[in-house]
Amino acid sequence: MLQTVNNFEVVGNSLDGTTVYNNVIQDNTDILVLDISITKKDGIEVLKEFSEKEFPCKVIILSSYDDLKII
């Protein structure tokens, strides 16, 4: 769906947090759509690493969880 938007380019996707993190750093990603439930590093771990390095990427978090404690 995102690839159909004008002036918007999807540069990659992955189901594993380590690859997501490395690709975002390498590609200077502007916006990351991130699922909390990914392998190797979960979405929370990826966000913590971005925060520690003050990486300026905007993040949209997706989750199928409906537990308020997790949200």
All heavy atoms as TSV, in Angstrom:
chain	resi	resn	atom	element	x	y	z
A	1	MET	N	N	0.816	-1.187	0.000
A	1	MET	CA	C	0.000	0.000	0.000
A	1	MET	C	C	0.867	1.262	0.000
A	1	MET	O	O	0.587	2.212	-0.717
A	1	MET	CB	C	-0.921	0.001	1.217
A	1	MET	CG	C	-1.861	1.185	1.253
A	1	MET	SD	S	-3.038	1.105	2.601
A	1	MET	CE	C	-2.208	2.077	3.808
A	2	LEU	N	N	1.920	1.280	0.786
A	2	LEU	CA	C	2.770	2.465	0.869
A	2	LEU	C	C	3.480	2.771	-0.443
A	2	LEU	O	O	3.766	3.922	-0.746
A	2	LEU	CB	C	3.798	2.310	1.989
A	2	LEU	CG	C	3.226	2.244	3.400
A	2	LEU	CD1	C	4.329	1.921	4.402
A	2	LEU	CD2	C	2.539	3.538	3.767
A	3	GLN	N	N	3.765	1.746	-1.222
A	3	GLN	CA	C	4.461	1.954	-2.489
A	3	GLN	C	C	3.600	2.672	-3.520
A	3	GLN	O	O	4.111	3.143	-4.520
A	3	GLN	CB	C	4.950	0.628	-3.051
A	3	GLN	CG	C	6.062	0.035	-2.223
A	3	GLN	CD	C	6.490	-1.331	-2.709
A	3	GLN	OE1	O	5.692	-2.089	-3.237
A	3	GLN	NE2	N	7.753	-1.652	-2.500
A	4	THR	N	N	2.296	2.776	-3.289
A	4	THR	CA	C	1.411	3.442	-4.238
A	4	THR	C	C	1.346	4.954	-4.016
A	4	THR	O	O	0.784	5.672	-4.828
A	4	THR	CB	C	-0.016	2.869	-4.156
A	4	THR	OG1	O	-0.561	3.148	-2.868
A	4	THR	CG2	C	-0.024	1.372	-4.418
A	5	VAL	N	N	1.940	5.459	-2.940
A	5	VAL	CA	C	1.914	6.884	-2.628
A	5	VAL	C	C	2.981	7.607	-3.447
A	5	VAL	O	O	4.135	7.170	-3.486
A	5	VAL	CB	C	2.158	7.119	-1.114
A	5	VAL	CG1	C	2.187	8.597	-0.787
A	5	VAL	CG2	C	1.111	6.389	-0.284
A	6	ASN	N	N	2.589	8.704	-4.098
A	6	ASN	CA	C	3.558	9.490	-4.871
A	6	ASN	C	C	4.647	10.048	-3.964
A	6	ASN	O	O	4.388	10.409	-2.818
A	6	ASN	CB	C	2.862	10.650	-5.584
A	6	ASN	CG	C	1.972	10.169	-6.707
A	6	ASN	OD1	O	2.180	9.090	-7.266
A	6	ASN	ND2	N	0.965	10.955	-7.039
A	7	ASN	N	N	5.863	10.138	-4.473
A	7	ASN	CA	C	7.010	10.678	-3.738
A	7	ASN	C	C	7.329	9.897	-2.466
A	7	ASN	O	O	7.828	10.457	-1.502
A	7	ASN	CB	C	6.804	12.163	-3.398
A	7	ASN	CG	C	6.643	13.005	-4.630
A	7	ASN	OD1	O	7.310	12.778	-5.638
A	7	ASN	ND2	N	5.752	13.964	-4.574
A	8	PHE	N	N	7.029	8.627	-2.474
A	8	PHE	CA	C	7.265	7.782	-1.312
A	8	PHE	C	C	7.944	6.516	-1.809
A	8	PHE	O	O	7.469	5.875	-2.733
A	8	PHE	CB	C	5.925	7.434	-0.647
A	8	PHE	CG	C	6.050	6.822	0.708
A	8	PHE	CD1	C	6.038	7.623	1.833
A	8	PHE	CD2	C	6.173	5.459	0.868
A	8	PHE	CE1	C	6.145	7.066	3.091
A	8	PHE	CE2	C	6.285	4.893	2.121
A	8	PHE	CZ	C	6.262	5.698	3.240
A	9	GLU	N	N	9.072	6.167	-1.209
A	9	GLU	CA	C	9.814	4.993	-1.660
A	9	GLU	C	C	10.012	4.031	-0.497
A	9	GLU	O	O	10.539	4.407	0.554
A	9	GLU	CB	C	11.179	5.418	-2.201
A	9	GLU	CG	C	12.028	4.266	-2.663
A	9	GLU	CD	C	13.419	4.701	-3.106
A	9	GLU	OE1	O	13.761	5.896	-2.947
A	9	GLU	OE2	O	14.162	3.843	-3.579
A	10	VAL	N	N	9.601	2.804	-0.665
A	10	VAL	CA	C	9.872	1.745	0.304
A	10	VAL	C	C	11.238	1.181	-0.049
A	10	VAL	O	O	11.444	0.690	-1.154
A	10	VAL	CB	C	8.791	0.646	0.266
A	10	VAL	CG1	C	9.159	-0.497	1.201
A	10	VAL	CG2	C	7.424	1.221	0.617
A	11	VAL	N	N	12.190	1.266	0.893
A	11	VAL	CA	C	13.556	0.847	0.584
A	11	VAL	C	C	13.903	-0.538	1.111
A	11	VAL	O	O	14.968	-1.055	0.806
A	11	VAL	CB	C	14.600	1.879	1.086
A	11	VAL	CG1	C	14.438	3.187	0.347
A	11	VAL	CG2	C	14.508	2.070	2.579
A	12	GLY	N	N	13.027	-1.146	1.904
A	12	GLY	CA	C	13.334	-2.478	2.386
A	12	GLY	C	C	12.321	-2.969	3.385
A	12	GLY	O	O	11.435	-2.233	3.815
A	13	ASN	N	N	12.482	-4.234	3.746
A	13	ASN	CA	C	11.669	-4.817	4.803
A	13	ASN	C	C	12.408	-6.007	5.389
A	13	ASN	O	O	13.285	-6.572	4.745
A	13	ASN	CB	C	10.281	-5.219	4.289
A	13	ASN	CG	C	10.333	-6.229	3.172
A	13	ASN	OD1	O	10.917	-7.291	3.321
A	13	ASN	ND2	N	9.733	-5.903	2.051
A	14	SER	N	N	12.060	-6.329	6.608
A	14	SER	CA	C	12.706	-7.446	7.282
A	14	SER	C	C	11.844	-7.893	8.444
A	14	SER	O	O	11.080	-7.113	9.004
A	14	SER	CB	C	14.077	-7.024	7.806
A	14	SER	OG	O	14.661	-8.093	8.528
A	15	LEU	N	N	11.992	-9.148	8.816
A	15	LEU	CA	C	11.279	-9.682	9.970
A	15	LEU	C	C	12.200	-9.844	11.170
A	15	LEU	O	O	11.794	-10.394	12.181
A	15	LEU	CB	C	10.636	-11.034	9.614
A	15	LEU	CG	C	9.581	-10.976	8.513
A	15	LEU	CD1	C	9.107	-12.387	8.166
A	15	LEU	CD2	C	8.416	-10.109	8.932
A	16	ASP	N	N	13.439	-9.363	11.052
A	16	ASP	CA	C	14.371	-9.516	12.178
A	16	ASP	C	C	14.970	-8.169	12.560
A	16	ASP	O	O	15.355	-7.374	11.717
A	16	ASP	CB	C	15.370	-10.621	11.852
A	16	ASP	CG	C	16.792	-10.236	11.602
A	16	ASP	OD1	O	17.339	-9.427	12.363
A	16	ASP	OD2	O	17.376	-10.785	10.657
A	17	GLY	N	N	14.978	-7.901	13.859
A	17	GLY	CA	C	15.375	-6.600	14.383
A	17	GLY	C	C	16.799	-6.194	14.090
A	17	GLY	O	O	17.088	-5.015	13.899
A	18	THR	N	N	17.702	-7.134	14.039
A	18	THR	CA	C	19.093	-6.814	13.736
A	18	THR	C	C	19.208	-6.260	12.319
A	18	THR	O	O	19.867	-5.238	12.092
A	18	THR	CB	C	19.984	-8.060	13.900
A	18	THR	OG1	O	19.864	-8.542	15.237
A	18	THR	CG2	C	21.431	-7.746	13.597
A	19	THR	N	N	18.555	-6.904	11.379
A	19	THR	CA	C	18.578	-6.442	9.995
A	19	THR	C	C	17.870	-5.100	9.859
A	19	THR	O	O	18.346	-4.212	9.147
A	19	THR	CB	C	17.933	-7.485	9.064
A	19	THR	OG1	O	18.624	-8.730	9.230
A	19	THR	CG2	C	17.993	-7.055	7.615
A	20	VAL	N	N	16.738	-4.949	10.530
A	20	VAL	CA	C	16.010	-3.674	10.497
A	20	VAL	C	C	16.928	-2.547	10.949
A	20	VAL	O	O	17.071	-1.526	10.273
A	20	VAL	CB	C	14.747	-3.718	11.390
A	20	VAL	CG1	C	14.164	-2.329	11.582
A	20	VAL	CG2	C	13.709	-4.653	10.820
A	21	TYR	N	N	17.565	-2.722	12.099
A	21	TYR	CA	C	18.438	-1.688	12.647
A	21	TYR	C	C	19.562	-1.347	11.662
A	21	TYR	O	O	19.788	-0.173	11.354
A	21	TYR	CB	C	19.019	-2.140	13.986
A	21	TYR	CG	C	19.914	-1.102	14.606
A	21	TYR	CD1	C	19.373	-0.056	15.327
A	21	TYR	CD2	C	21.293	-1.151	14.434
A	21	TYR	CE1	C	20.191	0.923	15.881
A	21	TYR	CE2	C	22.110	-0.181	14.982
A	21	TYR	CZ	C	21.553	0.849	15.710
A	21	TYR	OH	O	22.363	1.816	16.232
A	22	ASN	N	N	20.237	-2.358	11.164
A	22	ASN	CA	C	21.360	-2.122	10.246
A	22	ASN	C	C	20.906	-1.437	8.956
A	22	ASN	O	O	21.581	-0.529	8.465
A	22	ASN	CB	C	22.073	-3.429	9.928
A	22	ASN	CG	C	22.813	-3.988	11.123
A	22	ASN	OD1	O	23.186	-3.262	12.040
A	22	ASN	ND2	N	23.015	-5.288	11.128
A	23	ASN	N	N	19.772	-1.843	8.409
A	23	ASN	CA	C	19.275	-1.244	7.176
A	23	ASN	C	C	18.874	0.215	7.369
A	23	ASN	O	O	19.129	1.052	6.511
A	23	ASN	CB	C	18.094	-2.033	6.615
A	23	ASN	CG	C	18.509	-3.356	6.023
A	23	ASN	OD1	O	19.686	-3.627	5.814
A	23	ASN	ND2	N	17.534	-4.199	5.759
A	24	VAL	N	N	18.243	0.523	8.488
A	24	VAL	CA	C	17.826	1.901	8.755
A	24	VAL	C	C	19.045	2.803	8.881
A	24	VAL	O	O	19.082	3.895	8.309
A	24	VAL	CB	C	16.945	1.982	10.019
A	24	VAL	CG1	C	16.757	3.417	10.486
A	24	VAL	CG2	C	15.593	1.332	9.755
A	25	ILE	N	N	20.063	2.364	9.597
A	25	ILE	CA	C	21.288	3.141	9.749
A	25	ILE	C	C	21.968	3.338	8.391
A	25	ILE	O	O	22.377	4.440	8.035
A	25	ILE	CB	C	22.261	2.446	10.730
A	25	ILE	CG1	C	21.663	2.378	12.133
A	25	ILE	CG2	C	23.615	3.137	10.738
A	25	ILE	CD1	C	21.462	3.704	12.806
A	26	GLN	N	N	22.070	2.268	7.614
A	26	GLN	CA	C	22.767	2.311	6.328
A	26	GLN	C	C	22.034	3.182	5.307
A	26	GLN	O	O	22.654	3.919	4.551
A	26	GLN	CB	C	22.910	0.895	5.781
A	26	GLN	CG	C	23.635	0.812	4.468
A	26	GLN	CD	C	23.748	-0.625	3.975
A	26	GLN	OE1	O	23.067	-1.524	4.463
A	26	GLN	NE2	N	24.598	-0.835	3.014
A	27	ASP	N	N	20.703	3.116	5.282
A	27	ASP	CA	C	19.924	3.811	4.256
A	27	ASP	C	C	19.490	5.219	4.659
A	27	ASP	O	O	18.825	5.895	3.885
A	27	ASP	CB	C	18.666	3.006	3.906
A	27	ASP	CG	C	18.990	1.670	3.256
A	27	ASP	OD1	O	20.066	1.555	2.640
A	27	ASP	OD2	O	18.160	0.748	3.370
A	28	ASN	N	N	19.852	5.664	5.878
A	28	ASN	CA	C	19.393	6.962	6.365
A	28	ASN	C	C	17.876	7.107	6.219
A	28	ASN	O	O	17.364	8.065	5.651
A	28	ASN	CB	C	20.098	8.117	5.664
A	28	ASN	CG	C	21.544	8.209	6.065
A	28	ASN	OD1	O	21.888	8.003	7.229
A	28	ASN	ND2	N	22.404	8.498	5.115
A	29	THR	N	N	17.167	6.132	6.721
A	29	THR	CA	C	15.713	6.065	6.630
A	29	THR	C	C	15.062	7.255	7.310
A	29	THR	O	O	15.483	7.684	8.378
A	29	THR	CB	C	15.233	4.751	7.289
A	29	THR	OG1	O	15.856	3.657	6.612
A	29	THR	CG2	C	13.741	4.606	7.232
A	30	ASP	N	N	14.022	7.797	6.678
A	30	ASP	CA	C	13.269	8.913	7.252
A	30	ASP	C	C	12.147	8.423	8.163
A	30	ASP	O	O	11.906	8.985	9.225
A	30	ASP	CB	C	12.658	9.782	6.152
A	30	ASP	CG	C	13.716	10.447	5.300
A	30	ASP	OD1	O	14.697	10.964	5.866
A	30	ASP	OD2	O	13.568	10.434	4.068
A	31	ILE	N	N	11.436	7.373	7.714
A	31	ILE	CA	C	10.306	6.839	8.472
A	31	ILE	C	C	10.428	5.323	8.517
A	31	ILE	O	O	10.620	4.677	7.488
A	31	ILE	CB	C	8.960	7.210	7.819
A	31	ILE	CG1	C	8.810	8.718	7.727
A	31	ILE	CG2	C	7.797	6.606	8.611
A	31	ILE	CD1	C	7.633	9.163	6.879
A	32	LEU	N	N	10.290	4.764	9.700
A	32	LEU	CA	C	10.336	3.320	9.894
A	32	LEU	C	C	8.986	2.857	10.417
A	32	LEU	O	O	8.491	3.382	11.413
A	32	LEU	CB	C	11.434	2.960	10.906
A	32	LEU	CG	C	11.475	1.520	11.409
A	32	LEU	CD1	C	11.790	0.563	10.259
A	32	LEU	CD2	C	12.495	1.381	12.524
A	33	VAL	N	N	8.377	1.890	9.726
A	33	VAL	CA	C	7.173	1.231	10.216
A	33	VAL	C	C	7.662	-0.036	10.894
A	33	VAL	O	O	8.226	-0.919	10.246
A	33	VAL	CB	C	6.184	0.913	9.073
A	33	VAL	CG1	C	4.949	0.222	9.627
A	33	VAL	CG2	C	5.803	2.190	8.326
A	34	LEU	N	N	7.481	-0.116	12.205
A	34	LEU	CA	C	8.120	-1.156	13.017
A	34	LEU	C	C	7.098	-1.962	13.792
A	34	LEU	O	O	6.258	-1.406	14.491
A	34	LEU	CB	C	9.103	-0.495	13.997
A	34	LEU	CG	C	9.882	-1.391	14.940
A	34	LEU	CD1	C	10.834	-2.301	14.159
A	34	LEU	CD2	C	10.661	-0.545	15.941
A	35	ASP	N	N	7.180	-3.264	13.657
A	35	ASP	CA	C	6.350	-4.174	14.448
A	35	ASP	C	C	7.113	-4.503	15.728
A	35	ASP	O	O	8.323	-4.726	15.694
A	35	ASP	CB	C	6.061	-5.442	13.645
A	35	ASP	CG	C	5.016	-6.337	14.294
A	35	ASP	OD1	O	4.798	-6.244	15.510
A	35	ASP	OD2	O	4.417	-7.141	13.563
A	36	ILE	N	N	6.420	-4.542	16.820
A	36	ILE	CA	C	7.050	-4.881	18.103
A	36	ILE	C	C	7.505	-6.342	18.116
A	36	ILE	O	O	8.520	-6.680	18.693
A	36	ILE	CB	C	6.069	-4.627	19.272
A	36	ILE	CG1	C	5.740	-3.143	19.356
A	36	ILE	CG2	C	6.600	-5.130	20.596
A	36	ILE	CD1	C	6.917	-2.246	19.612
A	37	SER	N	N	6.763	-7.212	17.457
A	37	SER	CA	C	7.030	-8.655	17.491
A	37	SER	C	C	7.861	-9.099	16.300
A	37	SER	O	O	7.342	-9.651	15.331
A	37	SER	CB	C	5.713	-9.426	17.503
A	37	SER	OG	O	4.944	-9.060	18.602
A	38	ILE	N	N	9.165	-8.859	16.357
A	38	ILE	CA	C	10.081	-9.359	15.342
A	38	ILE	C	C	11.157	-10.185	16.030
A	38	ILE	O	O	11.311	-10.126	17.244
A	38	ILE	CB	C	10.693	-8.212	14.497
A	38	ILE	CG1	C	11.288	-7.120	15.382
A	38	ILE	CG2	C	9.671	-7.647	13.538
A	38	ILE	CD1	C	11.905	-5.962	14.623
A	39	THR	N	N	11.903	-10.960	15.261
A	39	THR	CA	C	12.876	-11.886	15.843
A	39	THR	C	C	14.234	-11.229	16.075
A	39	THR	O	O	14.479	-10.119	15.640
A	39	THR	CB	C	13.059	-13.113	14.926
A	39	THR	OG1	O	13.556	-12.687	13.665
A	39	THR	CG2	C	11.748	-13.854	14.731
A	40	LYS	N	N	15.108	-11.966	16.699
A	40	LYS	CA	C	16.479	-11.596	17.062
A	40	LYS	C	C	16.507	-10.413	18.025
A	40	LYS	O	O	16.985	-10.543	19.124
A	40	LYS	CB	C	17.359	-11.355	15.841
A	40	LYS	CG	C	17.580	-12.612	15.027
A	40	LYS	CD	C	18.606	-12.408	13.962
A	40	LYS	CE	C	18.747	-13.689	13.160
A	40	LYS	NZ	N	19.631	-13.538	12.030
A	41	LYS	N	N	16.069	-9.254	17.606
A	41	LYS	CA	C	15.848	-8.105	18.487
A	41	LYS	C	C	14.396	-7.711	18.284
A	41	LYS	O	O	13.968	-7.539	17.141
A	41	LYS	CB	C	16.709	-6.910	18.082
A	41	LYS	CG	C	18.155	-7.037	18.330
A	41	LYS	CD	C	18.839	-5.746	17.929
A	41	LYS	CE	C	20.337	-5.929	17.972
A	41	LYS	NZ	N	21.021	-4.729	17.513
A	42	ASP	N	N	13.647	-7.563	19.366
A	42	ASP	CA	C	12.267	-7.129	19.159
A	42	ASP	C	C	12.232	-5.627	18.897
A	42	ASP	O	O	13.250	-4.933	18.971
A	42	ASP	CB	C	11.362	-7.541	20.326
A	42	ASP	CG	C	11.688	-6.848	21.642
A	42	ASP	OD1	O	12.252	-5.734	21.626
A	42	ASP	OD2	O	11.354	-7.419	22.700
A	43	GLY	N	N	11.077	-5.127	18.543
A	43	GLY	CA	C	10.938	-3.726	18.192
A	43	GLY	C	C	11.353	-2.773	19.303
A	43	GLY	O	O	11.914	-1.703	19.040
A	44	ILE	N	N	11.111	-3.151	20.555
A	44	ILE	CA	C	11.500	-2.312	21.691
A	44	ILE	C	C	13.020	-2.185	21.765
A	44	ILE	O	O	13.556	-1.097	21.981
A	44	ILE	CB	C	10.939	-2.879	23.017
A	44	ILE	CG1	C	9.400	-2.941	22.982
A	44	ILE	CG2	C	11.431	-2.078	24.208
A	44	ILE	CD1	C	8.711	-1.611	22.828
A	45	GLU	N	N	13.724	-3.288	21.570
A	45	GLU	CA	C	15.194	-3.250	21.580
A	45	GLU	C	C	15.727	-2.360	20.459
A	45	GLU	O	O	16.680	-1.603	20.662
A	45	GLU	CB	C	15.766	-4.657	21.442
A	45	GLU	CG	C	15.545	-5.543	22.651
A	45	GLU	CD	C	16.077	-6.939	22.410
A	45	GLU	OE1	O	17.267	-7.163	22.706
A	45	GLU	OE2	O	15.310	-7.783	21.912
A	46	VAL	N	N	15.120	-2.464	19.279
A	46	VAL	CA	C	15.539	-1.629	18.154
A	46	VAL	C	C	15.330	-0.153	18.508
A	46	VAL	O	O	16.221	0.683	18.288
A	46	VAL	CB	C	14.766	-2.008	16.870
A	46	VAL	CG1	C	15.043	-1.016	15.750
A	46	VAL	CG2	C	15.118	-3.419	16.430
A	47	LEU	N	N	14.181	0.183	19.080
A	47	LEU	CA	C	13.911	1.571	19.471
A	47	LEU	C	C	14.901	2.075	20.517
A	47	LEU	O	O	15.347	3.219	20.462
A	47	LEU	CB	C	12.491	1.697	20.017
A	47	LEU	CG	C	11.375	1.636	18.988
A	47	LEU	CD1	C	10.024	1.630	19.686
A	47	LEU	CD2	C	11.471	2.782	18.018
A	48	LYS	N	N	15.260	1.230	21.477
A	48	LYS	CA	C	16.232	1.625	22.502
A	48	LYS	C	C	17.582	1.960	21.865
A	48	LYS	O	O	18.227	2.930	22.248
A	48	LYS	CB	C	16.395	0.516	23.545
A	48	LYS	CG	C	15.249	0.431	24.508
A	48	LYS	CD	C	15.459	-0.690	25.518
A	48	LYS	CE	C	14.275	-0.815	26.434
A	48	LYS	NZ	N	14.404	-1.945	27.377
A	49	GLU	N	N	18.003	1.146	20.896
A	49	GLU	CA	C	19.284	1.421	20.231
A	49	GLU	C	C	19.239	2.736	19.467
A	49	GLU	O	O	20.194	3.509	19.491
A	49	GLU	CB	C	19.656	0.269	19.302
A	49	GLU	CG	C	20.119	-0.962	20.049
A	49	GLU	CD	C	20.725	-2.000	19.125
A	49	GLU	OE1	O	21.271	-1.633	18.067
A	49	GLU	OE2	O	20.654	-3.184	19.481
A	50	PHE	N	N	18.128	3.008	18.772
A	50	PHE	CA	C	17.989	4.290	18.069
A	50	PHE	C	C	18.046	5.441	19.060
A	50	PHE	O	O	18.687	6.456	18.818
A	50	PHE	CB	C	16.674	4.365	17.294
A	50	PHE	CG	C	16.653	3.541	16.038
A	50	PHE	CD1	C	15.482	2.938	15.624
A	50	PHE	CD2	C	17.777	3.383	15.250
A	50	PHE	CE1	C	15.440	2.190	14.457
A	50	PHE	CE2	C	17.750	2.639	14.083
A	50	PHE	CZ	C	16.568	2.035	13.691
A	51	SER	N	N	17.382	5.279	20.179
A	51	SER	CA	C	17.327	6.335	21.192
A	51	SER	C	C	18.710	6.606	21.775
A	51	SER	O	O	19.101	7.760	21.961
A	51	SER	CB	C	16.358	5.929	22.300
A	51	SER	OG	O	16.329	6.895	23.303
A	52	GLU	N	N	19.454	5.544	22.084
A	52	GLU	CA	C	20.797	5.694	22.657
A	52	GLU	C	C	21.737	6.432	21.704
A	52	GLU	O	O	22.609	7.169	22.137
A	52	GLU	CB	C	21.375	4.319	23.002
A	52	GLU	CG	C	20.699	3.663	24.188
A	52	GLU	CD	C	21.100	2.200	24.351
A	52	GLU	OE1	O	21.922	1.680	23.558
A	52	GLU	OE2	O	20.567	1.566	25.287
A	53	LYS	N	N	21.564	6.219	20.417
A	53	LYS	CA	C	22.443	6.851	19.426
A	53	LYS	C	C	21.833	8.117	18.858
A	53	LYS	O	O	22.384	8.716	17.941
A	53	LYS	CB	C	22.763	5.853	18.316
A	53	LYS	CG	C	23.538	4.675	18.878
A	53	LYS	CD	C	23.963	3.707	17.834
A	53	LYS	CE	C	24.726	2.603	18.572
A	53	LYS	NZ	N	25.257	1.594	17.786
A	54	GLU	N	N	20.671	8.509	19.384
A	54	GLU	CA	C	19.968	9.724	18.969
A	54	GLU	C	C	19.771	9.770	17.450
A	54	GLU	O	O	19.961	10.794	16.814
A	54	GLU	CB	C	20.688	10.961	19.481
A	54	GLU	CG	C	20.738	11.005	20.993
A	54	GLU	CD	C	21.442	12.227	21.541
A	54	GLU	OE1	O	21.740	13.164	20.782
A	54	GLU	OE2	O	21.689	12.245	22.753
A	55	PHE	N	N	19.402	8.639	16.879
A	55	PHE	CA	C	19.148	8.563	15.446
A	55	PHE	C	C	17.822	9.256	15.139
A	55	PHE	O	O	16.817	8.987	15.780
A	55	PHE	CB	C	19.120	7.102	14.997
A	55	PHE	CG	C	19.135	6.949	13.506
A	55	PHE	CD1	C	20.298	7.180	12.793
A	55	PHE	CD2	C	17.992	6.606	12.825
A	55	PHE	CE1	C	20.325	7.056	11.414
A	55	PHE	CE2	C	18.007	6.482	11.445
A	55	PHE	CZ	C	19.174	6.704	10.747
A	56	PRO	N	N	17.785	10.165	14.163
A	56	PRO	CA	C	16.616	11.015	13.934
A	56	PRO	C	C	15.489	10.400	13.095
A	56	PRO	O	O	14.687	11.118	12.530
A	56	PRO	CB	C	17.215	12.211	13.208
A	56	PRO	CG	C	18.344	11.633	12.424
A	56	PRO	CD	C	18.907	10.544	13.321
A	57	CYS	N	N	15.389	9.106	13.021
A	57	CYS	CA	C	14.354	8.448	12.230
A	57	CYS	C	C	13.003	8.543	12.943
A	57	CYS	O	O	12.909	8.338	14.146
A	57	CYS	CB	C	14.746	6.981	12.054
A	57	CYS	SG	S	13.566	5.987	11.166
A	58	LYS	N	N	11.947	8.864	12.187
A	58	LYS	CA	C	10.585	8.836	12.721
A	58	LYS	C	C	10.109	7.391	12.690
A	58	LYS	O	O	10.410	6.651	11.760
A	58	LYS	CB	C	9.643	9.688	11.879
A	58	LYS	CG	C	10.084	11.118	11.727
A	58	LYS	CD	C	9.939	11.862	13.014
A	58	LYS	CE	C	10.237	13.332	12.750
A	58	LYS	NZ	N	10.912	13.988	13.805
A	59	VAL	N	N	9.354	6.980	13.726
A	59	VAL	CA	C	8.937	5.589	13.832
A	59	VAL	C	C	7.424	5.497	14.018
A	59	VAL	O	O	6.853	6.208	14.842
A	59	VAL	CB	C	9.634	4.890	15.019
A	59	VAL	CG1	C	9.197	3.431	15.128
A	59	VAL	CG2	C	11.147	4.981	14.890
A	60	ILE	N	N	6.811	4.619	13.232
A	60	ILE	CA	C	5.404	4.252	13.400
A	60	ILE	C	C	5.416	2.822	13.917
A	60	ILE	O	O	5.971	1.925	13.271
A	60	ILE	CB	C	4.635	4.333	12.076
A	60	ILE	CG1	C	4.665	5.757	11.536
A	60	ILE	CG2	C	3.197	3.829	12.268
A	60	ILE	CD1	C	4.138	5.894	10.129
A	61	ILE	N	N	4.848	2.608	15.088
A	61	ILE	CA	C	4.882	1.287	15.712
A	61	ILE	C	C	3.565	0.562	15.459
A	61	ILE	O	O	2.495	1.122	15.676
A	61	ILE	CB	C	5.133	1.405	17.225
A	61	ILE	CG1	C	6.465	2.087	17.470
A	61	ILE	CG2	C	5.084	0.035	17.880
A	61	ILE	CD1	C	6.733	2.402	18.916
A	62	LEU	N	N	3.680	-0.683	15.014
A	62	LEU	CA	C	2.527	-1.542	14.814
A	62	LEU	C	C	2.557	-2.658	15.840
A	62	LEU	O	O	3.614	-3.123	16.232
A	62	LEU	CB	C	2.552	-2.173	13.422
A	62	LEU	CG	C	2.520	-1.242	12.231
A	62	LEU	CD1	C	2.623	-2.051	10.947
A	62	LEU	CD2	C	1.266	-0.414	12.227
A	63	SER	N	N	1.380	-3.074	16.263
A	63	SER	CA	C	1.300	-4.186	17.191
A	63	SER	C	C	-0.084	-4.801	17.131
A	63	SER	O	O	-1.072	-4.102	16.941
A	63	SER	CB	C	1.591	-3.708	18.613
A	63	SER	OG	O	1.412	-4.771	19.524
A	64	SER	N	N	-0.145	-6.087	17.300
A	64	SER	CA	C	-1.435	-6.761	17.389
A	64	SER	C	C	-1.843	-6.948	18.853
A	64	SER	O	O	-2.912	-7.460	19.144
A	64	SER	CB	C	-1.383	-8.117	16.687
A	64	SER	OG	O	-0.412	-8.937	17.303
A	65	TYR	N	N	-0.983	-6.506	19.774
A	65	TYR	CA	C	-1.297	-6.618	21.198
A	65	TYR	C	C	-2.429	-5.672	21.567
A	65	TYR	O	O	-2.507	-4.553	21.081
A	65	TYR	CB	C	-0.078	-6.258	22.057
A	65	TYR	CG	C	1.067	-7.228	21.936
A	65	TYR	CD1	C	2.273	-6.830	21.379
A	65	TYR	CD2	C	0.959	-8.534	22.383
A	65	TYR	CE1	C	3.343	-7.707	21.271
A	65	TYR	CE2	C	2.015	-9.418	22.280
A	65	TYR	CZ	C	3.199	-9.004	21.725
A	65	TYR	OH	O	4.243	-9.866	21.619
A	66	ASP	N	N	-3.288	-6.141	22.469
A	66	ASP	CA	C	-4.343	-5.263	22.963
A	66	ASP	C	C	-4.261	-5.091	24.475
A	66	ASP	O	O	-5.125	-4.469	25.091
A	66	ASP	CB	C	-5.719	-5.764	22.543
A	66	ASP	CG	C	-6.048	-7.151	23.103
A	66	ASP	OD1	O	-5.188	-7.749	23.775
A	66	ASP	OD2	O	-7.174	-7.623	22.849
A	67	ASP	N	N	-3.190	-5.582	25.080
A	67	ASP	CA	C	-2.964	-5.445	26.516
A	67	ASP	C	C	-2.434	-4.035	26.803
A	67	ASP	O	O	-1.393	-3.646	26.283
A	67	ASP	CB	C	-1.965	-6.505	26.974
A	67	ASP	CG	C	-1.713	-6.497	28.473
A	67	ASP	OD1	O	-2.051	-5.509	29.147
A	67	ASP	OD2	O	-1.161	-7.507	28.959
A	68	LEU	N	N	-3.123	-3.285	27.627
A	68	LEU	CA	C	-2.724	-1.905	27.917
A	68	LEU	C	C	-1.349	-1.809	28.545
A	68	LEU	O	O	-0.643	-0.817	28.348
A	68	LEU	CB	C	-3.762	-1.223	28.802
A	68	LEU	CG	C	-5.102	-0.915	28.130
A	68	LEU	CD1	C	-6.070	-0.296	29.134
A	68	LEU	CD2	C	-4.914	0.005	26.941
A	69	LYS	N	N	-0.925	-2.815	29.298
A	69	LYS	CA	C	0.416	-2.791	29.892
A	69	LYS	C	C	1.494	-2.799	28.823
A	69	LYS	O	O	2.503	-2.149	28.952
A	69	LYS	CB	C	0.598	-3.982	30.835
A	69	LYS	CG	C	-0.243	-3.907	32.079
A	69	LYS	CD	C	-0.043	-5.133	32.937
A	69	LYS	CE	C	-1.003	-5.098	34.107
A	69	LYS	NZ	N	-0.926	-6.322	34.904
A	70	ILE	N	N	1.258	-3.549	27.776
A	70	ILE	CA	C	2.227	-3.618	26.682
A	70	ILE	C	C	2.181	-2.337	25.867
A	70	ILE	O	O	3.210	-1.781	25.497
A	70	ILE	CB	C	1.950	-4.842	25.784
A	70	ILE	CG1	C	2.195	-6.106	26.571
A	70	ILE	CG2	C	2.823	-4.801	24.531
A	70	ILE	CD1	C	1.780	-7.375	25.865
A	71	ILE	N	N	0.974	-1.854	25.605
A	71	ILE	CA	C	0.829	-0.627	24.806
A	71	ILE	C	C	1.454	0.532	25.529
A	71	ILE	O	O	2.165	1.337	24.980
A	71	ILE	CB	C	-0.661	-0.341	24.513
A	71	ILE	CG1	C	-1.231	-1.473	23.640
A	71	ILE	CG2	C	-0.860	0.990	23.857
A	71	ILE	CD1	C	-2.718	-1.449	23.478
